[in-house]
Amino acid sequence: MPRRGHLVLIAGVPNSGKSALAQALSAAANVPTLYFSADQDPWQTTTKLIASLTGEATNTVATNLATGVGEGYYEDILSNSNVVFCFDSKPSLDD
């Protein structure tokens, strides 16, 4: 598990599970985390984070979000998460 205050870079070939690993570590650590996601959109990233936090399958979460099932529950889950996302593919130093 990465130590608090350390910068962590996860690298690998495409589709090797880098994002899934990073999100699982972030969710499990439950410490303030700034997560840069330049290759996933907010829908994918949020759906995967909710799945990590609830233990539900990603497809179940996606279906529930699309149909409004569990809307308040998922909002509560996200509001208690310490993960903050940045979806800008070219963040500046000011960002």
C-alpha positions as CSV (number, residue, x, y, z in Angstrom):
1,M,0.0,0.0,0.0
2,P,1.4,3.4,-0.9
3,R,2.4,5.7,2.0
4,R,0.5,8.9,2.8
5,G,1.9,11.9,1.0
6,H,3.6,9.9,-1.7
7,L,3.1,10.3,-5.4
8,V,2.3,7.0,-7.1
9,L,2.5,6.3,-10.8
10,I,1.1,3.1,-12.2
11,A,2.3,2.3,-15.7
12,G,1.7,-0.6,-18.0
13,V,0.5,-1.7,-21.4
14,P,-3.1,-0.8,-22.5
15,N,-5.9,-2.8,-20.9
16,S,-3.7,-4.3,-18.2
17,G,-5.9,-3.1,-15.3
18,K,-4.0,0.0,-14.3
19,S,-7.1,2.1,-13.7
20,A,-8.8,-0.7,-11.9
21,L,-5.8,-1.1,-9.6
22,A,-5.5,2.6,-8.9
23,Q,-9.1,2.9,-8.1
24,A,-9.2,-0.1,-5.9
25,L,-6.1,1.1,-4.0
26,S,-7.6,4.6,-3.7
27,A,-10.9,3.3,-2.4
28,A,-9.3,0.8,0.0
29,A,-6.9,3.3,1.5
30,N,-9.7,5.8,2.2
31,V,-7.2,8.7,2.5
32,P,-7.5,12.0,0.5
33,T,-6.6,11.1,-3.0
34,L,-6.3,13.2,-6.2
35,Y,-6.9,10.9,-9.1
36,F,-5.9,12.1,-12.6
37,S,-7.9,10.2,-15.2
38,A,-7.0,11.4,-18.7
39,D,-8.2,8.3,-20.5
40,Q,-11.6,7.6,-18.8
41,D,-14.7,9.8,-18.8
42,P,-16.4,10.7,-15.5
43,W,-19.2,8.1,-16.1
44,Q,-16.8,5.2,-16.3
45,T,-14.6,6.4,-13.5
46,T,-17.5,7.1,-11.1
47,T,-19.2,3.8,-11.9
48,K,-16.0,1.9,-11.2
49,L,-15.4,3.8,-7.9
50,I,-18.9,3.1,-6.7
51,A,-18.4,-0.6,-7.6
52,S,-15.2,-0.7,-5.6
53,L,-16.8,1.0,-2.6
54,T,-19.9,-1.1,-2.5
55,G,-18.7,-4.5,-3.8
56,E,-21.3,-4.5,-6.5
57,A,-20.5,-5.4,-10.1
58,T,-19.7,-2.5,-12.3
59,N,-22.5,-3.5,-14.7
60,T,-25.0,-3.5,-11.9
61,V,-23.9,0.0,-10.8
62,A,-24.0,1.3,-14.3
63,T,-27.5,-0.1,-14.8
64,N,-28.7,1.3,-11.5
65,L,-27.3,4.7,-12.3
66,A,-28.8,4.8,-15.7
67,T,-32.3,3.9,-14.4
68,G,-32.1,5.9,-11.2
69,V,-32.1,2.9,-8.8
70,G,-30.2,3.6,-5.6
71,E,-29.5,7.2,-6.6
72,G,-29.4,8.6,-3.1
73,Y,-27.5,5.6,-1.8
74,Y,-24.8,6.1,-4.5
75,E,-24.6,9.8,-3.8
76,D,-24.0,9.1,-0.1
77,I,-21.3,6.6,-1.0
78,L,-19.5,9.1,-3.2
79,S,-19.8,12.0,-0.7
80,N,-18.1,9.8,1.9
81,S,-15.2,8.9,-0.4
82,N,-11.9,10.7,-0.1
83,V,-11.2,10.4,-3.9
84,V,-11.3,13.5,-6.0
85,F,-11.0,13.2,-9.7
86,C,-9.3,15.4,-12.3
87,F,-10.4,14.6,-15.9
88,D,-8.4,17.3,-17.6
89,S,-6.0,15.6,-20.1
90,K,-3.5,18.5,-19.8
91,P,-3.7,19.9,-16.3
92,S,-1.5,23.0,-15.7
93,L,0.5,23.7,-12.5
94,D,-2.3,26.0,-11.4
95,D,-4.8,23.2,-11.6
